[in-house]
Amino acid sequence: MKPYDYVLVGSGLYSAVFAYLAKQKGRKCLVVEKRNHTGGNVYCENIEGIHVHKYGAHIFHTSNKKVWEFVNSLAEFNRYTNSPVANYKGEMYNMPFNMNTFSKMWGICTPAEARAKIEEQRSSITGEPKNLEEQAVSLVGRDIYQKLIKGYTEKQWGRDCKDLPAFIIKRLPVRYTYDNNYFNDLYQGIPIGGYNVIIDKLLEGCHVETGVDYLENKEYYDSLGEKVVYTGPIDIYYDYQFGKLEYRSLKFETELLDEENYQGVAVVNYTDRETPYTRIIEHKHFEFGAQPKTVITREYPVGWSAGMEPYYPVNDEKNQALYQKYAALAQKETGVIFGGRLGEYKYYDMDKVIESAMRKAEEELV
């Protein structure tokens, strides 16, 4: 008999939810984490009483009632609503594109005027859009594209919009109402006390080792559990035998400021090409903080190379074809479950990660 039923590699949401559900069924879990803290990218650092989202803004939103009830059983959520603002060379616009945006951009007042303006600008694209630029203009017109999409997207991907495939932007939210709520989901909020409250609750009763690289001691850790739940990059697990999957990475610059309120909102997107960062996050606004100081983080998209933190899978045809080769190997494994953003090479919202872990636990823990 091995000492653990499951060895879970990584301690982000997928692993933590699976471990929690396994524990409820009486299974023993060992969690091994490469970083020196648990929680993966939802980890929060406490600076001057402010819960700082160390790896970028994480705003919980879902329309899945089961998932919402589950997270609320672990922590109380506040009523935070994501209403980011875009800064284009000092001009401030509401996001997502709505009547506030159109009114500021064109000096119009009614949905009919906004619709007419967008229709007129969209008509410049005829036929099937050949690249991301044409796709975006065909959806929202040239003015919105130039000011609010082009620079931001080029920074995000490190390439000109004309060199990016059209399918990256399948649709863009356009609202003919004065509604600044970014998400359409039924439920939304931030856990009071930050995401660590949830992760700590999920991992309670598990044996957790941090600062440990599973792949460097694979045989040893495999010998400790009946099954492995692996949430690291799938291509590394298979020693890059088909080649490396591509990602985009991020660089964060965090600063403690001796002022109460820096930008008046949690997220400001910088949509011009010249500003090197894509956004500034002011963390206290996630929890309506009234601390005398504030913490801001500038977020810079950067090209990824092996050894760097992988954030966004490059979801193009070439990488998807490569991932399918690794997924075929993963399918044949009987003692390993691959899950989460890196294990499934998929951009996942938090609720979808939880949903996926719940589904897998239901299949597994019979």
N, C-alpha and C positions, 0 to 999 in steps of 0.2 A: 504493500500500500504506500502510495506517495503521500507526503504530508499535506499537500493542497489539492483541491479539486481543480482550481484554476490559477494559473499564473497570468496576470494581466500586465501587458507591456504598455506603459503610458498611464497617466492618471487624469486625463481629460474627461469630458462628459461621457463619451461612449463607454470607456472602461469603468468609470465610477458608477454609472447607472447599472451596467451589467453586474458589477460586483455587489451592489446594494441588493439587487433582485436575487442574485445567487445566494447571498447571505441569508435572505429571508426564507430560502428553501433549505437552509441548513448546510450550505456548501462552504468550504474553507477557501479563502482567497489570499493570494500574495500579489501585491501590486509593486512593480518595479518601474521607477521613473528616472529618466536621464537628467532632468533638471534638478535643482536643489529645492524644489517646492512642488506640491501637488496642484492639480487643477488645469494643467495644460494652458491653453491661451485665454481661459476665463479667469486666471489668477489675478487677484487684486492686492496691491501693496498699500499699506496704511502710511500716508505721509501727512503729518499735521492734522490727523483726524479725518482726512479725505481718502476715500477708497479709490485708488488710482488703477485704472484698467491697464495693466502693464503691457499687454500685447494688443492694444487697439480697442476701440469702443465696442462693447458687447451689450446690445439692447435686446432684451428677451421679448419676442412676439410670436404668437401662434394663433391658429384657429382651431387647434385640436384640443377639445375640452379635457380629454383624458390626460394629456401632457401638462396642460395648465393646472389641473387639480393636483397632479403629481408634484410639480415644482413648488406649488403653494403648500403642500404638506411638509416641505423641507424648510421653507423660509417664507416670511411675509414679504409680499411685493408692494412697491409703491405705485403711484399712478403716473409715472414718467411716460411722456409721449414724445416720440422722436420727431422733432421739427427742425431739421438742420437748415442752415442758411448758407447761401453761396456768395462768395466774395469774388467779383470779377473786376480787378484793377480798382478796388475801392467802391464799386457799385454793389449794393447788397440786394440779393434776390432770395425769395422764399423757395424752398424745395418741399415736395416734388413740384413739377411744373403745374401751377394752378392760377387762379384768377389774381392772386396777389402778385405772382411773377409777371403775368401778362400786363397787368395794370402798370407795374413799374417799368416794364420794358417798352411798352407802346403808348402809354397814357390813355388806355381804353378802360371802359367801365363794365361792359356787358359780355356775357358768354358768347353772344352772337358775333360781336366785334372780334373777339379773340379767335373764334372758330374761322371767321373769314380771313383773318390775317395769316393764320397757320395754313389754311387751304391754299391761299395765294402763293405762299413761299414753298410749299411742298410740291407744287405743280412743276417746279424747275427740274425735278427728277422724273424721267420717263423710262419705262421698261424696268427690268429687274435690277435693283441696286447691286453694283459691282464690288463695293467695299463698305467699310463701316461709315465713312463720311456720307456716302449717298444714302445708305440705309437710315442714318439719323436724320438727315435733311428730309427724306421722304416721310418720316414719322412726325417731326416737330417743326420743320421749317428751318431756314438758314440762320435767323437771328439767335434763336435759342441754341442751335448747334454751335455757332461761333463763340458765344459767350459762356455757355454753361456745360457744354459737352466736350468740345474739341481738346482744349488744353488739359483738362482733367484726365480724359481718356488716354491721351498721348503720354502723360506722365505715368499713369497707372501701368501701361503696357510697354513703355519705352520705345514706342514706334509711332510713326505718323498714321493718322486715321485712314489715309488713302491706302496704306499698306496692311491694314487689318481687315480680316474677313467680315462680311456683312452680318453673318449669323451671330456674332458676339452680342449685337444689340437686336434682339428679336422684337422687343417692344419697349416703349418708354412711357412711364405713367404720365398722362395728361388729364388734368381735372379741370372742369369748367365750374368749379366751386371755390370759395375762399377757405379751403381746408388745408392746413399745413401739416397734418399728421402724415408722416412719410409712409407708414404701413397701412395696409387694408385689413390686417388681421383683427379678429374679435378681441384678443387679449394682448396686453402689452404692459411692460413695467420693468423695474430693476429690483433685485432682492435687497431688502433693507439690511445694511451691514456688508453689502458686496457679495460676490459669487463664492468667496471662500466659505461662507456659512453653509451653502448648499453642498460644496465638495466635501467639507469636513463631515457633514451628516451622512453623505453617501458612502464615505470610506470608513466610517465608524465600525470597529470590529474586524477590519482587514489588517493584515500585516503589511506595512508599507515601507519600502526602501527607496530613498531618493539618492540622486547623484550616482546612479548605477546604469551602465550601458548593457542592456540585455544581450545584444548581438556579440559583445566581446566575451560574454560568459554563457553563451547560448546552451551548450550541453548541460552545464550545471543547473541553470534555471529550468530547462526542459525536464530534468530529472526530478524536480520538486513538485510538478503538477501533472494531473491527468490530462489536462488540456491547456492550451495557450490562447489567450485573447490578445491579438497583436494589433496595435493602433499606430505603429510607426509607418514610415514610407514602405510601400509594398516592394518597390524595386530594390531597396537596400536589403530587404529580407532575403531576396533571391540573388544577392550579390551582383546586381546589375547585369544578369546574364543575357538580357535582350537589349541592354542599353539603359541610359538614364532618362527618367521622366523629367519634364521641365516644370519649374515653378516660377512665380514671382515672389520676391522677398520684400521685407519692410525694414526700415530703420526708424527708431523712435528717439526723439530728443525730448527729455522731460525736464521741466524747470519749475521750481517753487518760486512764486512771485509774492512780494510783500504788498499785495493789494487784494481787495475783497472780491472784485469781479472784473475779469479781464475782457470777456467778449459777450457776456450776456446770454449765452446759449451753450449747450454742451458741445455741439459740433458745427464748425464753420469749414466748408469746402472752398479751397482756393482753385478757381477754375481757369485761370490764365496759365499759359505755358511757361512764363518766365519765373513765377514763384516756384522754388524747387520742391516744396512739400505739397501734398494733396489736401491735407486738412490739419486744423488745430482742434484738439479736444480739450475742453475745460471740465475736468472730472467732477468737481463739486456739484455741477448742475444736474448730474444724474440722480442725485439724492437731495436736491433742493438745499444744499449746504449753506450755512451762514457763518462759516469759519472766517476769521480775520485775514487769512492768507488764501492763496489759490494755487493749484497745480495745473500747468498746461503741458500738452505733449504735441510736438510737431511730428507728423507722419510722412516719411519719405518712401516712395516705392523704389526698389532697387532690383537690378538683375540678380538672378540667383545662380550660385554655383555650389557644387558639392561641399558640405561642411557648414553651409549657411542655413538659417532657419527657413524651412519651406512654408509659405503662407497660402498662396493661391495656386492651385493647379492650372497649368496653361491648357485650357480646355479646347484645343484645336484638333483637327482630324488626325494629324500625325501622332500626337500624344495619346489620343483615345485609342488608336490602333495598337500602340505600344502597350498601353494599360491592359487591353483585352488579352494580350499574350500572358501577362502576369496573372490576370484574373483567372485564366484557364488553369494555370498551375495551382492557384489558391483553391479552386474548386475541388481539386483532387486530394487536398489535405484532409485527413480525418481528425488530426489532433490539434489543428490550428483554426481559429476564427479570425478573419480579417475584418476590421471595422473602423468607422470614423473617417475623417477627412483625408488622412494620409493613407490609411489602409485600403480605402476604396477609391482613392484619387478623385475626390469629388468636392466641389464647393458646397458645404453644408451649413445651413442655419442651425442655431442651437436646438430648436425644437425638433428639427428633422433628425439630428444626431440622437436625441433622447428617444424619439419614436423608433428609430432603427435599432437602438440597443434594446429597447423593450420588446420589439418584435423578435429579435434574435434570442433574447432570454426566454421568451415564451416557447420558442421552438426547442431550445436546449434543455430547459429546466423542467422536464416532465417527470 
